[in-house]
Amino acid sequence: MTSAKNTTQPDDDGNADTGSKLRIKIRAYDNKIIDIATKTIIDTAERNGAKVVGPVPLPTETAKFSVNRSTFVHKPAQEQFEMRTHKRLIDILSPSPKAIDALMNLNLPAGVDVEIKML
């Protein structure tokens, strides 16, 4: 049985080595905008014949700020603000050159940051 497991592992590694892989990280401050952007990316990749894994929601980063309301005397009077950064991860397995060009030329909503890496 161990030989059967060893024969399947090189096949999986061989397939991963022969085909390239795109990893797309998407960041935005608004969760509705990031969902629209992920949907357009997935639709574009599937339309061009690439296999898509994801979207995987990553943990939301929260940045909190406290600001004084007054300039000098009233220290206890503060306002708290919070900024949330939503993130998604999409893997595209064995994309064709046509799919890569289509992904590079996408029109995404304003406020969306996209990072594309070749693995």
C-alpha positions in Angstrom: 0.0 0.0 0.0 2.9 2.4 0.6 4.0 2.0 -3.0 0.5 3.1 -4.2 0.8 6.2 -2.1 4.3 7.0 -3.5 3.1 6.6 -7.1 0.3 9.1 -6.6 2.4 11.8 -5.0 4.8 12.3 -8.0 1.7 12.5 -10.3 0.3 15.3 -8.2 3.6 17.1 -8.0 4.2 16.6 -11.7 0.9 18.2 -12.5 1.6 21.1 -10.3 5.0 21.6 -11.8 3.9 21.4 -15.5 1.0 23.9 -15.1 1.6 27.4 -13.7 -0.5 28.8 -11.0 -1.8 32.4 -10.3 -2.4 33.6 -6.8 -4.6 36.7 -6.6 -4.9 38.6 -3.3 -7.7 41.2 -3.1 -8.0 43.9 -0.5 -10.7 46.5 0.1 -12.3 48.5 2.9 -15.9 47.6 1.9 -17.1 44.0 1.9 -19.7 44.5 -0.9 -17.1 45.9 -3.3 -14.6 43.1 -2.6 -17.4 40.5 -3.3 -18.2 42.2 -6.6 -14.5 42.2 -7.6 -14.0 38.5 -6.7 -17.1 37.6 -8.7 -15.8 39.4 -11.8 -12.3 37.8 -11.5 -13.8 34.3 -11.1 -16.2 34.8 -14.0 -13.4 36.0 -16.3 -11.1 33.1 -15.4 -13.8 30.5 -15.9 -14.9 32.1 -19.2 -11.3 31.6 -20.5 -11.1 28.0 -19.5 -9.0 28.2 -16.3 -9.8 26.2 -13.1 -10.5 28.4 -10.1 -10.0 27.6 -6.4 -11.6 30.0 -4.0 -12.4 32.7 -3.1 -10.9 32.1 0.4 -11.8 34.8 2.9 -8.8 35.8 4.9 -9.0 37.4 8.4 -10.1 41.0 8.4 -7.5 43.4 9.7 -8.9 46.0 12.1 -7.0 49.3 12.8 -8.3 51.3 15.7 -7.5 55.0 16.3 -8.3 57.3 19.3 -8.3 61.0 18.6 -8.7 63.8 21.1 -11.8 65.9 20.5 -10.3 69.0 22.1 -6.8 70.3 21.6 -5.5 70.8 25.2 -7.5 70.5 28.4 -10.2 67.8 27.9 -8.1 64.7 27.6 -11.0 62.2 28.5 -13.1 63.5 25.6 -11.9 61.2 22.7 -13.4 59.8 19.5 -12.7 56.2 18.5 -12.4 55.3 14.8 -12.0 51.8 13.2 -10.8 50.9 9.8 -11.4 47.3 8.5 -9.5 45.8 5.6 -11.3 42.8 4.1 -9.1 40.3 2.1 -9.8 37.4 -0.3 -7.5 34.9 -1.9 -8.1 33.2 -5.3 -5.9 30.5 -6.9 -6.2 30.0 -10.7 -4.7 26.7 -11.8 -3.1 26.3 -15.2 -4.3 29.5 -16.8 -3.9 30.0 -20.5 -2.1 33.1 -21.8 -5.5 34.4 -23.0 -6.9 34.1 -19.4 -3.8 35.9 -18.0 -4.3 38.8 -20.5 -8.0 39.0 -19.7 -7.3 39.2 -15.9 -4.7 41.9 -16.4 -7.2 44.1 -18.4 -10.1 43.8 -15.9 -12.1 46.9 -14.9 -12.6 46.5 -11.1 -14.5 48.9 -8.8 -12.6 51.8 -7.2 -11.1 51.0 -3.8 -10.0 47.5 -4.6 -6.3 46.5 -4.4 -5.3 43.4 -6.5 -2.0 41.6 -6.3 -1.3 38.9 -8.9 1.6 36.4 -8.3 2.8 33.6 -10.6 3.7 30.5 -8.6 
